[in-house]
Amino acid sequence: MRVALFVTCVNDALYPRTGIAVVRLLERLGVDVDFPAGQSCCGQPQYNTGYRRETEPLLRRTAAAFAGHEYVVTPSGSCAAMIREHYPRIGRKAAAEGRGGELAEAAAALAPRVYELTEFLVDVRGVTDVGAYFPHTVTYHPSCHGLRGLGLGDRPRRLLAAVRGLRLVELPGAEECCGFGGTFAVKNPDVSTAMGVDKIASAVATGAEVLCGADNSCLAHLDGLLRRADAPPGAPPDVPPGAAPRTAPRTLHLAEILAATEEEGPLP
């Protein structure tokens, strides 16, 4: 089986380890991975900010980059949801405005072939035990796009539960938004921060070593609050202001956990 990796601009620029982990994981499962060089941003920041027409060239570029690939796999629920939910809407709107059906056709051809990583593993590859080993206590935060947009359900948790050595603990209020929301965090920083602090408090309360997620954008938001804010609620009283508490979990993309094995260890 051969797939195309849509690494996303956030991972490409800030979290290349996640892309490497996806390739390492898929190849271990016997999947050949292509990386189309023409890929770029999916246009989610522009679209979320109201610049629909400015998103159209990115729709065209993304559709062209992945033409001919039966499966397009991405380690980002938000970018997968952008393509599957919003690309068809952009295409229909362009057609309704009398600008032809090109965008609608491109979106319709691409959207059904795009899979978030856990969807691909469970639904297409048919696995939950990927041979991973990660001897740590982990709690999982389901991002809103994956939870509500894609309906990932328990797929990520089933994959984590099958990892040898991993102890999975429940995150209180797991279904609550972390406050990132892309441009929402920029437009509403105070609300975004308050929501993030609540999520961090829940994660700290679990005692987990790792706060895991399937979207690095959400994890970046939470990690930034852990690193920059005063000690989050639930931290020991002797933690100095401005420092993450000793009991605070580190953030890590789910792909990096699934890519770790006893023989090779985690990514360096």
DRENNU-68324 format. One record per atom (N, C-alpha, C, O, CB): z, x negated, y; residue in one letter. Coordinates in steps of 0.2 Angstrom, whole numbers, plus 5000, padded with zeros to 4 digits. Atoms other than C-alpha are relative to their C-alpha. Glycine has a CB too. Layout:
<recs>
ZXYa/...
</recs>
This chain:
<recs>
500049964994m/500050005000m/500049965006m/500349905006m/500650055000m/500050044994r/499649945017r/500150055006r/499950105007r/499349975001r/499849964994v/500450005034v/499849965006v/499849905006v/500750024999v/500050034994a/500249965052a/500750015003a/501050065003a/499550035005a/499450004997l/501849915061l/499950025008l/499649985011l/500449944999l/499949994993f/502149995078f/500749985003f/501150025002f/499850085002f/499450034999v/503449885084v/500450035006v/501050025007v/500049925001v/499749974993t/503749965102t/500149955005t/500249895003t/500650054999t/499950054995c/503849875118c/500749985001c/500849925003c/499750035007c/499350024999v/505749875119v/500249954994v/500549904996v/500450074999v/499850055005n/505849785102n/499649945001n/499949895000n/499850034993n/500450064999d/504449675106d/500349955005d/500349895005d/499250025002d/499850044995a/505149615122a/500849985000a/500949935002a/500050045007a/499350015000l/507049625119l/500349994993l/500849964992l/500450065003l/499750005007y/507349645100y/499549984995y/499450024990y/500350074998y/500550025005p/506049545090p/500350004993p/499950014988p/499749945002p/499750015007r/507249525076r/499950074996r/499950074990r/500849995000r/500149935004t/507049715072t/499350004997t/499350034992t/500150065005t/500650005003g/505249695070g/499949964994g/499649974989g/499549985005g/500050055006i/505449545059i/500450034994i/500150024988i/500449935002i/499649975005a/506749645049a/499650054996a/499650064990a/500650035002a/500449955003v/505549785046v/499449974996v/499350004990v/499650045006v/500550045004v/504149665040v/500349984994v/500149984988v/499749955004v/499750035006r/505349575028r/500250064995r/500250054989r/500749975003r/499849945004l/506049745022l/499450034996l/499450044990l/500350055004l/500649975003l/504349825019l/499649954995l/499449984989l/499550025005l/500450055004e/503549665011e/500450004993e/500249994988e/499949945003e/499650005006r/505049664999r/499950064995r/500050054989r/500849995002r/500149945003l/504649834994l/499250014997l/499050064995l/500250065004l/500750005002g/502849784990g/499550035005g/498950055003g/499950044994g/500549974995v/502049855006v/499749945004v/500149905007v/500450055005v/500450044995d/500749755016d/500050025007d/499950085008d/499349994997d/499949984993v/501049755034v/499549975005v/499449915005v/500749985003v/500450024995d/499749745048d/500350015007d/500850055008d/499350045000d/499749994993f/500149715066f/499450005005f/499249955007f/500549945002f/500550004995p/498749775077p/500249985007p/500650005010p/499750085001p/499950044994a/498649665092a/499950055007a/500250035012a/499649945001a/500149964995g/498049805103g/500550055002g/500550095007g/499450044999g/499549954999q/499649905103q/500449985006q/500449925008q/500550004994q/499650014994s/500649925119s/500550055000s/500750084995s/499550005006s/499549954999c/501950045126c/499650074998c/499150085000c/500250005008c/500249935002c/501750225120c/499950055006c/499650105005c/500450034995c/500049964994g/501950295137g/500650045002g/500650085006g/499450045000g/499449964999q/503650375135q/500349995007q/500550055010q/500549984995q/499650004994p/504450305151p/499650045006p/499950075010p/500149935002p/500449964995q/502950375162q/500150074999q/500250115003q/499349974999q/500049935001y/502950535153y/500650045002y/500750095004y/499850024993y/499349974999n/504850565154n/500150015007n/500550055010n/500549964997n/499950004992t/504750535173t/499550045003t/499650055009t/499949935002t/500549954997g/503350665175g/499349975002g/498950015005g/500350025007g/500750034999y/501850545176y/499550024994y/499449974990y/500049935002y/500449995006r/500850635163r/499349975000r/499149944995r/499950084999r/500650035000r/499150585168r/500049925000r/499549894997r/499650025007r/500050075000e/499650405170e/500249984992e/500149924991e/500649975004e/499850025007t/500250415151t/499350004996t/499349974991t/500550054998t/500649995004e/498450465146e/499749934997e/499449934992e/499550045004e/500350065003p/497750285145p/500449974995p/500149934990p/499949955006p/499650035006l/499150235134l/500050044994l/500050014988l/500850005002l/500149965005l/498850375123l/499349984997l/499349964990l/499950085001l/500650035003r/497050315121r/500149934997r/499849924991r/499550005006r/499950075002r/497550135119r/500450004993r/500249974988r/500449965005r/499650005006t/498850175105t/499650034995t/499650014989t/500650055001t/500449975005a/497650295096a/499549954997a/499349954991a/499750065002a/500550055002a/496350155096a/500349944996a/499949924991a/499649985006a/499750055004a/497550025090a/500150014993a/500149974989a/500649985004a/499849985007f/498050115075f/499550044996f/499650074991f/500650045000f/500649975004a/496350195070a/499949964994a/499949904994a/499450005005a/500250035007g/495950165052g/500649994996g/500549974990g/499649945001g/499450025004h/497750145046h/500350074998h/500450125002h/500649975004h/499749945002e/498450285035e/500750015002e/500950075003e/499950004992e/499350004998y/500250245039y/500149965006y/499949905006y/500449994994y/499850044995v/500950195055v/500850005000v/501050065001v/499750025007v/499350005000v/502750145054v/500449975006v/500249915008v/500349964993v/499750034994t/503950115069t/500850014999t/501050064996t/499850045006t/499250005000p/505850075070p/500350035006p/500750005009p/500249934999p/499849974994s/506050195084s/499950084999s/499350104999s/499749975006s/500149925000g/506350385083g/499750025006g/499450075006g/500750034998g/500249974994s/506050405101s/499249995001s/498950035004s/500449975006s/500750014999c/504350325101c/499650044995c/499050064996c/499849924999c/500349965005a/503850415085a/500050075002a/499550115002a/500450004993a/500049944997a/504350575093a/499550015006a/499250065007a/500750025002a/500550004995m/503350535108m/499350014998m/498950065001m/500049945004m/500750005003i/501750515098i/499950074997i/499450104998i/499949954995i/500149945004r/502050665086r/500150065004r/499850115003r/500550004995r/499949934996e/502750795099e/499650005006e/499350055008e/500850005001e/500350004993h/502050745116h/499349985000h/499050015005h/500449965004h/500850024999y/500350665113y/499650064999y/499250075003y/499849954994y/500449945001p/499650835106p/500150045007p/499650075008p/500250044994p/500049964994r/500350915122r/499649985005r/499350015009r/500850015002r/500450034995i/499550795133i/499350014999i/498950035004i/500249925000i/500749995002g/497950815124g/499850075002g/499350095005g/499849994993g/500149934999r/498051005125r/500050025008r/499650055010r/500550054997r/500049984993k/498451005144k/499449975003k/499150005008k/500749965003k/500650034997a/497050885148a/499450054998a/498950065003a/499849934997a/500549965002a/495851005138a/500050065005a/499550095007a/500050024993a/499949944996a/496551155148a/499849995007a/499650045010a/500850034999a/500250024993e/496251065164e/499249995001e/499049975006e/500449945003e/500850015000g/494351055159g/499849935000g/499349915002g/499850035006g/500250075000r/494350865156r/499849984993r/499849924991r/500649965002r/500250015007g/493750885138g/500549994995g/501150004996g/499649935001g/499650005006g/494450875121g/500149934997g/500449924992g/499750044995g/499950065003e/494450685119e/500849984998e/500949954993e/499749945005e/499350015001l/496350665121l/500350044995l/500750014991l/500450005007l/499749965005a/496750805110a/499849984993a/500249984989a/499850085001a/500350025007e/495650745096e/500449934998e/500549924992e/499349995001e/499750075001a/496450565098a/500750014997a/500949984993a/500049965006a/499349995002a/498250635097a/500050044993a/500450024989a/500350055005a/500049965007a/497850755082a/499849954995a/500149964989a/499550055000a/500150055005a/497150605073a/500549954998a/500649934993a/499349965001a/499550055001l/498550495076l/500750034998l/501050004993l/500149965006l/499349975001a/500150605076a/500250004993a/500849984991a/500050065004a/499749995007p/500250645057p/500049944996p/500449944991p/499550054997p/500050065004r/500050465052r/500649965002r/500749905000r/499449965001r/499550044997v/501550405062v/500750024997v/500950084997v/500150015008v/499449995003y/503250385053y/500549965003y/500449905004y/499949994992y/499450034998e/504950335059e/500249964993e/500149984988e/500650045002e/499950045006l/505550195047l/500450034994l/500150034989l/500449945002l/499649975006t/506850295037t/499650064997t/499650074991t/500650035003t/500549955003e/505550435035e/499549974995e/499449994989e/499650045005e/500550035004f/504350315028f/500349984993f/500049994988f/499649945003f/499750035006l/505550235016l/500250064995l/500150054989l/500749965002l/499849955005v/506250395009v/499550054998v/499450074992v/500650045004v/500549955002d/504850515010d/499349984997d/499050014993d/499850045006d/500650035003v/503350405007v/500149954995v/499749964989v/499649975006v/499950055005r/503950254998r/500550034994r/500450004989r/500349945003r/499649975005g/505250364989g/500649964997g/500749964992g/499650014994g/499550045002v/506650244989v/500650015005v/500550035011v/499949935001v/499450014995t/508450244996t/500449944999t/500749915003t/500550064998t/499850065002d/509050094987d/499549945001d/499049944997d/500349994993d/500550054999v/508049954995v/500249934998v/499949885000v/499850005008v/499750065003g/509049814987g/500349965005g/500449895005g/499449964998g/499650034994a/510049775003a/500749984998a/501050014993a/500050045006a/499350025001y/511749685003y/500349995007y/500049945011y/500149944995y/499750014993f/512849695019f/500750024999f/500950085000f/499650055005f/499349995001p/514749675016p/500450015006p/500849975008p/500349944996p/499749994994h/515349755031h/500150085001h/499850124997h/499649985007h/499949934998t/516049915038t/499650035005t/499650005011t/500850025001t/500549984995v/514750015047v/500150085001v/500350124997v/499349994997v/500149934998t/514650175057t/499450015003t/499149975006t/500650025005t/500749994998y/513050265061y/500050055006y/500350105005y/499650024994y/500149954995h/512550345077h/499350025000h/498849985000h/500149965007h/500749975000p/511050465076p/499750015007p/500050055010p/500050064995p/500349994994s/509950455091s/499750075001s/499550104996s/499549955002s/500249934999c/509450625099c/499350014997c/499150064994c/500050015007c/500749995002h/507550595096h/499950014992h/499650054990h/499649955003h/500050005007g/507850555078g/500350064997g/500150094992g/500349944997g/499649945003l/509150695075l/499650065001l/499650114997l/500750005003l/500249934998r/508350835085r/499250005000r/498950054998r/500350025006r/500750004999g/506550785088g/499649994993g/499250034992g/499849945004g/500450015006l/506050715071l/500450044994l/500150044989l/500049934999l/499649975006g/507450805060g/500149954995g/500049964989g/499650064998g/499950055005l/507850645051l/500650024995l/500649994989l/500249935003l/499549985004g/509350725044g/500449944997g/500749905001g/499750044994g/499550055003d/510350615031d/499649944997d/499949904994d/500350044995d/500350065002r/508950495028r/500349935001r/500449894997r/499350005002r/499750064999p/509750355037p/500649994996p/500849934994p/500149995008p/499350015004r/511450385029r/499949994993r/500249954990r/500450065002r/500250015007r/510650395012r/499849924999r/500049894994r/499550054997r/500250075000l/509950225015l/500649955000l/500649904997l/499449985005l/499450054999l/511550145021l/500550014995l/500849964993l/500350025007l/499549995006a/512550225007a/499849964994a/500249954990a/500150074999a/500350035005a/511450134995a/500149925000a/499949894996a/499350024998a/500050074999v/511749965002v/500649974997v/501249994998v/500049985008v/499550035004r/512849854991r/500549965005r/500349935010r/499849954995r/499550034996g/514449794999g/500250045007g/500750025010g/499849935002g/499949974994l/514349915014l/500450064999l/500450104994l/499350025003l/499549945000r/515750035018r/499850045006r/499850025012r/500749985000r/500249954995l/515050185028l/500550055002l/500850084998l/499450044998l/499449954998v/516350275039v/499750055005v/499250035009v/500549965003v/500249954995e/516050435049e/500149985007e/500649965009e/500350074998e/499950014992l/515750425068l/500250075002l/499850125002l/499449975003l/499849944997p/516750565076p/499550025006p/499349985010p/500750005003p/500549974995g/515550675087g/499449964999g/499049955004g/500349985007g/500650045001a/514050585079a/499450035003a/499050005006a/499949994993a/500649974998e/512850715085e/500050015008e/499550035011e/500050074997e/500050004993e/513350695103e/499649955003e/499649895000e/500750005003e/500450054997c/512150605114c/500449945003c/500949955005c/499650035006c/499750064997c/512550425119c/500049995007c/500349955011c/499849944996c/500150004993g/511950455137g/499449965002g/499349965008g/500649975003g/500650044998f/510450345137f/499450045002f/499350055008f/499849954994f/500549954998g/509050465137g/499449975004g/499150005008g/500350055003g/500650034996g/507750335144g/500150005007g/500649975010g/499450044998g/499949994993t/507550375162t/500550045002t/500750045008t/499350025003t/499449964998f/508950495162f/500649955002f/501049965007f/500350044994f/499550054998a/510150335162a/499949975007a/500349955010a/500049954995a/500150034993v/509250275178v/500150055005v/500450045010v/499249985000v/499949954995k/509250445187k/500750035000k/500950055006k/499550064998k/499449975000n/510950495182n/500549954997n/500849964992n/500150064996n/499650055003p/511950335179p/500750014999p/501049994994p/500049945005p/499349985000d/513650405182d/500250044993d/500650034989d/500350035006d/499949955006v/513450545169v/499849964993v/500249964988v/499550065000v/500250045006s/512550425157s/500649954998s/500749944992s/499449965002s/499550055002t/513950295158t/500650044997t/500950024992t/500349975006t/499549965003a/515250435155a/499950024993a/500450014988a/500250065004a/500249985007m/514350495139m/500049944996m/500349944990m/499350035000m/500050065004g/514150315133g/500749974999g/500949954993g/499749945004g/499350025001v/516050275136v/500350044994v/500750024990v/500450005006v/499749965005d/516450425125d/499849984993d/500149984988d/499850085002d/500350025007k/515250365111k/500449944998k/500549934992k/499350005001k/499750065002i/516050195112i/500750014997i/500949984993i/500049955006i/499449995002a/517750265111a/500150034993a/500550014989a/500450055004a/500149975007s/517250365095s/499949944995s/500249944990s/499550055000s/500150055004a/516550205088a/500649954998a/500749934993a/499449965002a/499450055001v/518050095091v/500550044996v/500950004992v/500349995007v/499549965004a/519150235083a/499949994993a/500450004989a/500050075002a/500250005007t/518250215067t/500349934997t/500449934991t/499350004999t/499950075003g/518750025065g/499449974997g/499549924994g/500650014995g/500650035003a/516949985060a/499949945003a/500049935009a/499450055000a/500250064997e/516349815062e/499350005003e/499149965008e/499949944994e/500749994997v/514549875066v/499950075002v/500050124998v/499549974994v/500249944997l/513950015076l/499250004999l/498849975002l/500150025007l/500750005002c/512250055068c/499650065003c/499950115004c/499950004992c/500449954998g/510750155074g/499349984999g/499149934996g/500150015008g/500750015002a/508850175072a/499650005006a/499050005006a/499850064996a/500350004993d/508450165091d/500349945004d/500949955006d/500050065003d/499750064996n/508749995100n/500150025007n/500549995010n/499649944999n/499949984993s/508650085117s/500750035000s/501050015005s/499450055002s/499449975000c/510150185113c/500649954998c/501149945002c/500150064994c/499550055002l/511050035105l/500149955006l/500649925007l/499849964994l/499950044994a/510649935121a/500450035005a/500849995008a/499349995003a/499649964995h/511450065132h/500849994997h/501249975002h/499850075000h/499350015002l/513050055121l/500249935000l/500849925002l/500050034993l/499850075000d/513049875119d/500149975007d/500649935008d/499549954997d/499950014993g/512849855138g/500750025002g/501149985006g/499550025004g/499449974998l/514349965140l/500649964997l/501149945000l/500150074999l/499550045004l/515349865127l/500149935004l/500749915004l/499949994993l/500050064997r/514949705136r/500350005007r/500649955009r/499449964999r/499950014993r/515149745154r/500650055003r/500950035008r/499450035003r/499449964998a/516449885155a/500749974999a/500749934995a/499950074997a/499450015002d/518249875155d/500250024993d/499750064990d/500650035005d/499949985007a/519049895138a/499950074999a/500350115003a/500749974998a/500149935001p/518450055131p/500650044998p/501150004995p/499550014995p/499449965002p/519650195127p/500149984992p/499649984988p/499950085001p/499850025007g/520550155110g/500149934999g/500349914993g/499550034996g/499950085001a/520549965113a/500749985000a/501150025004a/499649975005a/499350034999p/522149865111p/500249995007p/499749975011p/500149944996p/499850014993p/523149855127p/500049935003p/500049925009p/500750035001p/500050074998d/523049665128d/499349975001d/499249915003d/500449964995d/500750034999v/521149655130v/499950005008v/500050055011v/499550054997v/500150014993p/520749585147p/499450045003p/498950054999p/499949935002p/500649964997p/519649695159p/499449965000p/499349895001p/500250025007p/500650035001g/517849655157g/499849974994g/499249944993g/499949955006g/500150025007a/517949605139a/500050054995a/500450104995a/500549944998a/500049965005a/517449695124a/500649994996a/500849934995a/499450004995a/499350005004p/519049735113p/499849964994p/499349964991p/500350074999p/500050035007r/519349635097r/499750044995r/499450024990r/500649964998r/500149955006t/519149795087t/499350035002t/499150074998t/500550055000t/500749964998a/517449845096a/499549984995a/499449924993a/499849985007a/500650025004p/515949845084p/499549975004p/499449985010p/499850074996p/500650024997r/514449755087r/499450054998r/499550084993r/499849924997r/500549955001t/512849855088t/499449964996t/499349904997t/499750025007t/500550035005l/511449825075l/499550054998l/499750114996l/500349964994l/500449955002h/509849915071h/500050004992h/500149964989h/499249985002h/500049985007l/509749995054l/499549954996l/499749934990l/499950074999l/500550045004a/508249895049a/500349934998a/500149904993a/499349995004a/499750065001e/509249735051e/500550004994e/500649954990e/500349975006e/499549995005i/510549795039i/499650014993i/499749974988i/500450065001i/500449995006l/509249855026l/499649944998l/499449934992l/499550065001l/500450065002a/508249685027a/500549954997a/500249904994a/499749985006a/499550055003a/509849585022a/500150014993a/500150064990a/500750015004a/499950005008t/510049535004t/500549954999t/500749905003t/499349994997t/499550055002e/511349434995e/499749934999e/500049885000e/500350024993e/500350065001e/510049304991e/499849965007e/499949905008e/499450004995e/500350024994e/509249285008e/500550005006e/500549975011e/499450035002e/499549994994g/510749345019g/499750045005g/499150065005g/500349935002g/500349964994p/510449435036p/499549955003p/499549895002p/500650025004p/500550044996l/509149375048l/500449955004l/501049965006l/499650045004l/499750064997p/509649205056p/500150025008p/500449995012p/499749935000p/
</recs>
